[in-house]
Each structure stands twice: as structure tokens, then as C-alpha cells.
Amino acid sequence: MTDNDVDDRVARGSRNEETRQRNLALMLSSVHSRGSLSRAELTRHSGLNRSTVGFLVAELVELGLVLETEPSAERRVGRPSPVVIPSPDVVAIAINPDVTGLTAGVVGLGGDVRMRETILTPQIMTPEDAVLLTRDFVTRIAAELPDTTRVAGIGVAVPGLVDERTNSIAVAPYLGWRDEAFASMLEEELALPTWLSNDSTLGVIAETHYGAGVGCDNVMYLNGSTSGLGGGVISEGRLMRGAHGFGIELGHILLDRDGAVCPCGRTGCLETVVNVRRIWGAAGRGVIGLDELDALYSSGPGAAVEAELDIQADALAAGIASLACVFGSERVILGGHVGSLLEARGDRIRAEVERQSFGPLGRDLTIVRNGLRERMVHIGAAELAFGTLLNDPAHAPLFHVAELRVGVKR
């Protein structure tokens, strides 16, 4: 049925409901992104009148999605306005499978990471292994969370290509996963709605909402992990995805046509040089955690590591200069391994980017480290799980933690 088939009388009624839904979504999304806003600030930001904002906030309170508190002393200017904050009882589960194990977390509205843990595995896990590890994590945390907790769902940060048409993993080369219906597997095991997206796409979402990209409409993000070099781009305030979600694989631009073969199957990709595994090899220490790199680089790591840092800094700068010609970003945010590389070789990277860039594309570009550090991917994954709730606060399903305690496959 098309819009023209709908009776005018029904359409008028539905538009009122749609307006209410949009306004509720606006209120909740505003509080979610800012952490706390007074009613007066919500009125100012939304353009709605004060009484309408009051009714909408009251409904969100009744739905258990926000709380109202008294303003702090510094906010008591003129007539005090109640402060609206996200309810601590609404959370999402965030999952990130990678080659060394599975990182799992619980994230509240407002980007509040409540808990985060990494479960190391002796070998690269299969999708079935990842499902079981996720089930065990959810079972454990369900016993620890307050009885009033409600779960929006599961968001998964995937180190690979995600097919948005089928909510499935097309290929995660370092994990060796291909054509995996991973969301369906988790939903069958846990009976919680599950969404997937590329880990670096989620990283740029998190950084622009809560981290180093706040206030920027044109952001390029690069993240170095044990699964290579990923990226995400915000252009004119909009997330770039590509057809079916397959675009913006920034680590796979050509750096050296005579270079090494990449796990993606191409030759000479940027991530074959800008790669934390090469640091492991230079250090001769086996696996080094991403959270250990800063200490390694600042402690006099030895000639081999110093030389490798120079090589990777120059390659990263060449990649950023090329990408700047495509996207015209105002800010580049570097996370994970390349965030630590920026700390160690920041002056060299910035100078090389400016030298190799086309005119003002390099001169006007700021290059910074990600603000959220290790919380970034989980905050981004939680945004997936919160999406339905933020779009339709009155009707989106939430799952009481008591249901998760009963067990899986409810």
C-alpha cells in the first residue's frame, strides 16, 4: 500500500503519532549524546516549546529511559531547570571478536562503559567459539547487574566486511571467517536482537559522538589492531558506508605495487606496512598488547623497533596524504596501534603529510589521537544496539536482566 492509498483521516492521525515519536527520539538522542541536559537546554536545542518538552521528558521518565535531577550549584543561574540524564538501568552488550580473543563489554546510555573484559583464546576462534564466549559473558554479567537493568541488544564490532543487507559477515580475513550469519547465531543462542558493523566504522561513530571528533563534520579515522588497519569517514556530518556497507576500507589502498601480499588477497596494501605485527617481529617478543605499546615506545625499545617505527610512520603519512585528496577531511583521528605510533612519531607523520599532500589539503588537516582509547569500539558497538531504541523510544523492546539469568535459548 502506498501513501496515496491511505485514507486522509487516518493519515492525519498517524502524522500526530509520527511527530510524537520523532520528538521523543529527539529528546532521548540529545540526552544520550550529551550525557545530561537541562529542560531549558532541551527546549533551546530542539526548538520545541517548554510545555511540549516537559510532556516528552515526563514520558521518557515513565518509560524508564531518563531521570530528572536537581541542577548542580554552577548550573543554578536564574530559574533552576531540572537536569535530564540517561537512566543507568538501560544498557547494551558490546562484542569485538579478534585474532587474540574476544573483548566484551556493557555500555549504558550516554556512552558509559560499565564493564569491559578481554577473553584470550589459545588459537584463532571460530564463529561458534565466539558465540559460546559471548553466551558465557552474558550469563556472568547478568548475575552481577542490578535487577532493574534492561538490555537493548547486542552490537558486534567486526574486523572485516559486513553485509548490511543480510546483517552477516562477508569476510573477516584475519579470523578466517567468510559468509557467516553471525548475528543470527547470537540471536538463536541468546534471544537478544543483534547487529553487526565494521569495527572501524563503529570507531569513527564513537569518536564523533563522544571523543576526538566531537564538533567536526569531516573526519577520517584510522585504527590499527591485530586484524590490520581499518578506517571510517564522516563527510559533511554523514557516515560514509559504500554499497551494502562494503566501502571505506582505508587500510587497503595501494601503497606499494611490489609489496607484500595482504590477507585480503591484494598486493601492497597500506596495512601490509602499517601493521602492529611488524612491531612484534622487530621487538622479538611475540604478541604485544595494544595497551602496552606506549610504554614500549617510550622505554628505548631498541634500534630494530625504532627503525620500524620510522618506516611505518612514513607509510602512514603517505596513506593519509593520499586519502586527504579523496575526502578533504578537516581532522584525522588515529586509534589503536597507529594512535601509539602518532605518540612516538607525531612530528614526523605531520611533516610528511603536509609535504606529500596536495596544497591546503595537508596544511589545514589536524592529526590527533583518539580520545576514547580502548573504550572506543565498545561505545561504537553499543550505538548499534541502541539504534532502535533511539529511533522509537516508546516501542523499542528492552529485555529485563532477569530473563538473561534464566539461561540462553529462552
N, C-alpha and C positions, 0 to 999 in steps of 0.2 A: 504494500500500500504506500502510495506517495503522499506528500504533504497536501496535494490538491484533493486527495480523496477524503481527507479528514473533515468532518463537519465543523463549520466555523465556530459553533458554540463550544464544542469540545476543545478546539484549538485555543480559544481564548482562555479557557480554564487551565489547560496544560501549560500555557505560557506563564501564568502566575506561579505554578509549581516549579517550572524550569527556572524562573527568576529567583525564587527562594532557594533552590538547590545551588544555583550559581553563587548567590550571596553567602550562603553557608560555607561553600567551598572557598570563597574568597577570604572569609573570616578565619577559617581553620588554617588555610595555607599561609596566611600572613603571620599568624601566631607561630606556626610550625617553622617558618623560615627565620623569624626574628627572635624566637625564644620567649619573648614577653613583650606585650604592647598594652598600653592603657586603652580604655574605651575611647578616650579623646583622640588618641593616635590612630586607632582603627577607623574612627569617623573621618579623620583628616585624610588618611591614605586611601580609603575606599570611595570617598565621595558620597557616601550614603548619609542620611540624616541620623541624628543622635538616637532617636527613639527606635529606628529600624535596627541600628547596630545593637542597641540594648536587647531587643527581642531575639536577634540572631545569636548573640552571646549567651543569653539565657537558655536557648535551645541547645547550644553546644555543651553548656554545663549539664543540662538534663540528660544529654546523650553520654555524658561521662568522658568527653573529649578534651575539655579545658576546665581550668579552675579560675576563680576570681580571687585576688588577694588585695590587701591594702597596699597603697603605693609606699615606696621607701621614702625616707626623710628628704633625700635630694630631689625626688620627683614631686614633692608636695609644693607645687607652685600654683597659686590661685586656688580654684575649687578642686579638691582632690578627686581624681578619677580612678576607679578600680582598675587594677592591672590584671590582664588576662594572660595566663600561662598554659602551656600544654599539660594535659593530665599525665602524671607519671605512670598511670596504670595501663597505658596503651603502648605496645612495643611491636617490633618486627624482629624476625630472626634473619641474620645475615650470614651467608656461607661463601667461602672462597676456596675451592679446591686448587691445589698447585702441585708441582712435582715433588716437593718435600713433605707434603701433608695437607691437612685441611684446617683452615682458620675459620672459626665460628664465633659469632657474637650476638648480643642482644642490644638493640638500639631503640631508644624511646623517641617519641615525637620531639621535634626541636633538635635532632641530630645528637642526642645524648647517648653516648656509648656506655651502656651499663656494665657489660662484661665482655671479655674477649679472650679467647684462648686458641692456641695452636696445637693440633694433634699431629705429631710427626709420625710418618709411616716408613718402614724399612725399605720399601720399594714404591715405585710409582703406582698409585691406586687406580683401580678400575672404577667405572661409574657405580657399580654395585657396592664396592668398598666405601665410596663416598656417601652413598645413601645410608649405609649402616652406621657410619661415623656420625652423620647428621642426626639419625634417629637416637643414637646414644646421647649425643649432646642435648637434644631437645628433652629427652626423658630426665636427664640430670638437672637441667636448669628449671624445668617445670616444678621440681620439688623445692627449689630454692626461691622462686619468685613469690611475691605476696599473692594471697588468694584473690585479690581484686584485679589481678593482671589480666588483660585481654590481648590477644595476638592477632595482628593484621594479616600475617602470612610470612612467607619465606622469600627473600631476594638472594639470588646467586650471582656472584661476580665470576665470570668465566674467562680464563686466559686463552681465548680463541674466538672463532667466529660463531655468532649466534644467529640463527634464522628466526627473525621476528614473526614470520608468517606462521610458523609451527611451534614457537616457543621451545626450540630444541637446539642442541649443539651441532653445528655443521662440521666443525673440525677444531680440535684443541691439540695442535701438533706436538707440543712438549709432553702432554699427558698421553698422547696416542689415542685420543678419543675421536671418533668420527660417526656422524649421523646417530647421535644418542638422544633419545627422548628423556633427557634427564629431569626436566620439570615434571613430567608425568610419573616418572619413577618415584620422585619425592612425594608427590601428591598421593600416590597409591599407598606409600608406606606410612605417611604422617597425617593424611587427610587435612592438609593445610594448603591453601592456594599458593602456587609457586611461580615466580617469574625469573627469567634469565636475561642477562645482558653482558656485553664485553666488560672486563674489569676496568680497562682504562676509560671507556665511555662513562662508567659509573664514577670513576675518579674525577673526571672533569665536572660532572654534575655536582659532586660533593664539594669540590673546591670552589665552584662558583656560587654555591649556596651558603657555605659556612667557612671557607678557607681563604686562600691567597687570591682567588679570583672574584671575590665579592665586589660588586660595583663595576665590573668590566664586562662589556658586551662582546668583545672579540678576544678570545682566549684560546691558546694552544697548550695542550697538556701532554707531557711525555712521562711515562713511568717505566722504570727498569725493575724487572722482577726475575725470579728464577725461570720464568717462562718467556724470557725475551724482553723486547721493548715495545710497549703499546702506546697508543695515543688517543686523544679525543679533542674535539674542536667545538667551540661555541662561536658562531658568527652572527653578528648583529643581534645578539641575545638569544639565538636559537641553536639548539643542539643539532649538529650535522651527523647524519647516520648513514647515508648512502642507501642504495636499493636493498630492501629486505634487511637492513641493519648491517650489511657487509662492508661498508666503507670505512674510511679514516684509519686504515692500518698503517700508521705513520712509521712504524719500525721496519716496514717492508718496502720503503722507497729504495731505489738503486743508489748505492754508494760506490761500488767497485765492480765493474762487469767481469773482472778477472779474479774476484774474491772468492771467499769460501761459499760452499753450498749451505743454504739456510734450511732449517727444518720445514719451512713452508714449501720447499721444492725449488725455489728460485735461487739464483746465484748473486752474491754480493749485496744482499740487503743490509741496511744500516744496522740492524740488530746483530748481524754476524760479527761486527766490530764493537759496537757499544753493548756489551754483554757482561753481566756480573760473573759468568762462568770463567771468562778470561782472567778476571781478577783472582778467582780461586786458584787457577793454574799458576799465575805469577807469584802468588803468595805461598804456593806449595802446601796448603793447609786443608785441602778438601773443602767441604761446604762451609761457607761463612754467612751467618745470618745478616739480613739487610740492616738490622738494628745494630750490628757490630761494625759496620763499615766506617762510620765516622771516627770511631776510636782507632781503628786500624790505620786510616789515612793520616791521622794526626800524631801517630806514635812513632813515625820514622819507619815505614813498612819495608824499606829496603829498595835497592836500585831497580829490581825487576818490576815491582809494583809501581814505583814512581814512573818508570818508562811506560808502563801500560796505561797509567792514568793520563799521561800526555797524549798517547795515541788515541785513547777513547775520547778525550776532551776535544781533540781536533776533528775527529769524525763526527761527534755530536754537534759541534759548531757548524760543520759543513751541512749536516742534515737540517738543522734549524734554519740556516740561511736559505736553503732551497725551499723549505716549507713556508717560510715567510713570504716568498714570492707568490705562493699559491693562495694563502689565507689572509695575508695582510693583518696579522694579529697585533694587538697592542701589548699583550703580555704572554710570555711563555712561562709555564709552571712546570717544574721538574720534581718528580717524586721517586721514591724507592732508591735504587742504585744510582740513577742519574741525579737525584737530589744530593746524595753524598758526593758524587763527582763534582757537582757545582760548588759545594763547600770547599773541596780540595783544589779545584782548578777554575774558580769562578772568573778571575780576571782574564785568564787565557781564553776561556769559552766566549766571554762577552766581546773581547777584542777581535777574535776570529769571526764571530757572527757579523760584527759591523764591517770587517774588512771584506768578507765574502758576499755580503748582501747587496741587493740592487737598490742603490740610492737610499732614500729615507726609510725603506722597509727594515733596515737593520739599526739605523741610528735612533729611530723612535720606539724601538722594541725594548721592553724591560724583561729581564730574565730572573725569576725568583724561585725559591724552593717552596714546595707545597706546605701549606700551613697546618694541615691535619695530620701529617706524618702517617703513622701506621693505622690510624682510625679511618683514613680516607675511604678505602674500598668498602668497608662495612657500612659507613654512613651512606655511601652511594647505593649499595645493595639494598639497604633499608628503604631508600626512596622508591625503589621498585615495588616493594611490598606495601608501602603506604599509598601508592598511587590511586588505587580505587577508593580508599577512604578519603583522601584529599579531594577527589573529584565529586564525591557524593557522600558527605558525612552522615546523612540521615539514613541511608540504606545499605551502606557497605557492611558486609558481615565481619564480625570480630569473634574470636574464639577464646572462651574462658580457659585460663590455665588449668583449671580442674579437669577439663576434658583431655588435656595432654597427659595428665597424671594417670589417667585410666589406662593408657597404652596406645600403641600405634594401630593403624588399620581399624579405626573406630567404625 
